[in-house]
Amino acid sequence: MARKDSEGYDSYPKDAYDDPPQGPVGVHRGARPWGVRLTPFVVVIIAAVAAGVLFWGIFSGEAANLLRGRVSSSASSSAQVAQTTKAAGEDESTASAGADASASPNESASSDASASPSESASPSESSQVPTPEESQQVNKAAAISVVNGTAQEGYASTEAQKLVANGYTNATPMNPGDMALPGQTVVWYQNDADLATAQAVANTLGIATVEQAPGIGAPVVVVLMQ
């Protein structure tokens, strides 16, 4: 039997594979948002800018300056911490020293008690008139009367000559007459302005007592009683 040339797709009986379900053919993708589409471009631009900044910092030296600044900041922070620690240590040392000083009052008292007698003022020194103030000046031209209250002849003249030898130009020896004599050798001065001169005269003659006597007839009167 001869083969028919008209046999084709329609000559075979249809089965389940010849009637597929209806649906999309091929891969179907919907339209993407603009943000999703632009994201790759944005990433590329950011990467390019970062790379450019990095290369610029390396070749221009700015990266090295930034690194130095961080190192300097770290060093200054370390120095501040060291200073704070040192100050705290000094405060603790001061506090301990103060505690030691307050803990030994007996030692201070014993050291004060063991001071040599020469350092304390003697009774004669405490009874003397203090040194004249710096504002007062010695007047070696002032009238000075040297009164002999003893029985020794020429004693007043001798002491007056000592004053003249030390620059006093108006020292006069004299007898007491009816003057009321004191109980000891003394240098009297009339006014506060004469105190410096009277003290200087007493030092020259080795007299320990200097007193103010407003009623005397001269600025300074030396009364010799021994």
PEFENPE-V734943 format. One record per backbone hydrogen bond with DSSP energy under -0.5 kcal/mol. CO is the residue of the C=O (numbers start at 1). NH is the residue of the N-H. If there is no record, write none. Layout:
BEGIN
<<CO,NH> <CO,NH>>
END
This chain:
BEGIN
<<4,7> <8,11> <9,12> <15,18> <16,19> <24,26> <33,37> <34,38> <35,39> <36,40> <38,42> <39,43> <40,44> <41,45> <42,46> <43,47> <44,48> <45,49> <46,50> <47,51> <48,52> <49,53> <50,54> <51,55> <52,56> <53,57> <54,58> <55,59> <56,60> <57,61> <57,63> <61,65> <62,66> <63,67> <64,68> <65,69> <66,70> <67,71> <68,72> <69,73> <70,74> <71,75> <72,76> <73,77> <74,78> <75,79> <76,80> <77,81> <78,82> <79,83> <80,84> <81,85> <82,86> <83,87> <84,88> <85,89> <86,90> <87,91> <88,92> <89,93> <90,94> <91,95> <92,96> <93,97> <94,98> <95,99> <96,100> <97,101> <98,102> <99,103> <100,104> <101,104> <104,108> <105,109> <106,110> <107,111> <108,112> <109,113> <110,114> <112,115> <116,119> <116,120> <117,120> <122,126> <123,127> <124,128> <125,128> <133,136> <138,140> <139,142> <140,169> <140,170> <143,220> <144,146> <144,172> <145,147> <145,222> <146,174> <147,149> <147,224> <148,176> <151,153> <152,155> <154,158> <155,159> <156,160> <157,161> <158,162> <159,163> <160,164> <161,165> <162,166> <163,166> <163,168> <164,167> <167,169> <170,144> <170,172> <172,146> <174,148> <176,179> <179,181> <186,188> <186,223> <187,211> <188,221> <189,213> <191,194> <192,195> <194,198> <195,199> <196,200> <197,201> <198,202> <199,203> <200,204> <201,205> <202,206> <202,207> <209,187> <211,189> <213,216> <219,190> <220,145> <221,188> <221,223> <222,147> <222,224> <223,186> <223,225> <224,149>>
END
